């Protein structure tokens, strides 16, 4: 059986990655499997360890970095995030599943340098930095200082996104339009997906 490429969805924090991926998971659940990232941040309300993230200590995270256990890892807003190599292997053992990876741009840069990673890349852009700021504020989960740090990181990421390999770009102005664009791409990129409209 041929290896199914991973589907990497990336973009700045607050661009709508998580929301869009929950929507396509509902539509294509039998074909997709999310990787579960590790993070050192505290769980948000309703998040479950081992389902949304693996919530680990900074010490445990650093040990895993030293032991080369991450496919990619990064620091955002003072917290560490990373996708474990074991997560890719877990999805590959499931058979004909698309390994879905939701990461920030720093992670994309690491993945694209890894010759062992077969992936298709979708980049999500905000309509503007003002819209991105509003989305982060509407979450209600972070201080203004944290939001400003995320915005600055987002601005830097947007500047270099066009320099990286990307198979499909989406400007997330309206959620339903972004969802439709993502669905169309997934169905064209992975021809074994069969969905009745």
N, C-alpha and C positions, 0 to 999 in steps of 0.2 A: 504494500500500500504506500502510495506517495505521501510525503509529509505535507500536511495542510499548512499553508502560511499562517502565521499569527496575524491578527488584525489589531494594529496599534492605533489608538485614537488619542491624539495629543492636542494640547492648546493651553493657554494661560489659565491659571486658577480663576474660577468664576465664569468661564466661557460657556458652561453647560454640558461638559463631558459626562458627568455622572447622570444627569437627567436624561440625556439622549441615549446613553447606554442602557439605562433601565428600560427605556421604551423599546429599543431593538431587542433586548433580552426577552421582553414579553412577546415580541413577534417571532423571533428566531430561536427561542430557548432550546429547542432540541438540537440545534446546530452549533450553539455557542457555549463556551465555558469561560467565565471570568477568571483571570488570575487574581489572587487575593494578595494585596500588598501588605508589607509590614510598615508600621509607623510608630514613632515615639510620641505622637500627640495623644491627648486624652480623647476618648470616644465622644462624639456628638450625641445628642439625645436620639435614642432609637437605634444607634449602631451596635452591632453584635460582634464580639471577638470571634474570629475564625469564619465569619461570613462577609462582613464589610471590610475589615482589615484584621491583621494580626497585630494587636496592640502589645508592644514590647518596650522594655526599658532602653534608655540610651546606651547603657553598658552592654546589653545583649545585642543591640543593633551594631555597635562598634565591633564586637567580637565577630559577628557574622561578616562584616566588611573585611576584617583582617583575615578571615578564613575563606574569602572569595566565594561567599554563598549567594551573592546577588548578581542578577543579570544586569541590573541598573539600580542606582541609588542616588539620592539627592537630598539637599536640605532646602526646605521652604518655610518661611516664617518661623525660623528657629526650631523646626521639627524635622526629623529624618523620615524619609519614605524610601522604600525599595521593593523591587520585584525579585523574589527568590528564584534561583535556578530550579529548585524543587517544584515550583509552581508550573513552570513550562513542562517539566517531565510529567507532573500529575495530569495535565490536560492531554498530553500526547498519549498517555496510557489509555485514555478513554476511547481512542479510535478516531473516527471521522468527525472530529469536533474542531471548531475554530477557536484557537486560544485568543481570547480577547484581553488586550492589555491597555489599561487606561493610565497614561503617564503625562508628566509635564515635559517640556521641550528638552531639558537637560537629559532626561532618560532616553529620548529619541536619539540624541547625539551619541550616547553610549551604545545603544542598540545598533545604530548604523555603522559603528566601528567594529562590531562583532561579526566576523565572517560566518559564524555558525547560526546566525539568526536569519530565518526566512520569514519575511513579513511584508504586509501591505500597510501603507501609512495613510491615515486620514487626519488632516489638520483642521481644527476648529478655530475660527477667528471671531472675536467680538466685533459688532458693528462700529464701536468706538471705545476709547478708554473710559469715557464718561459712562457708557452703558455697562462696561465691566465693573466700574466702581459701584454703580447702583445695584448690580446683581450681588456683589459681595456684601454690601450693606443690608440688602434684603434677607440674606441668610440669618443675620442676627446672631452669629456665632463668634464673631471676632471683634477685637478692639479696633478703633480707628487707626492706631499705629500699625497694627498687623495688616489692615486693609491697604494702607499706604505702601508697606513693604511689598505686598503681593502685587499691587499695581505697578510699582517700579520694576519688579521682576517680569511682569507681563509685558511691559513696554519693551524691555530688552529682548524678551523671547520673540515678540512679533517682528522685531527688526531682523532677526536671523532666520525666521521660519522659511522664507523663500530660498534660502541657500541650501536647504536640506532636501533629500529625496522625499517626495510626497506623491502619492497616487491619486488623492482626491482632496480638494479644499472646500470647506463650507464656511460661509459667513453666517453666524447664528443671529440673524435679526429677529425672525419669528420662529418659535420652536417647531411648529408643524412643518414649515418649509424646510428647516434643517433636518428634521426627522425623515421627510420624504426623500431628500437628497441622499442621506445616509443609507436608507433602505435601497434606493436604486443602485447605489454603488455596491453595497454588499451582495445584492442579487446578481450583478454583472461580474463581480470579481470572484465569486465562489459559485461556480455553475452547478454544484450539487445541491444547492438550496432550492427547494421547490415549495412555494407558498401560493395558495389560492388567494387572490385579491379579494 
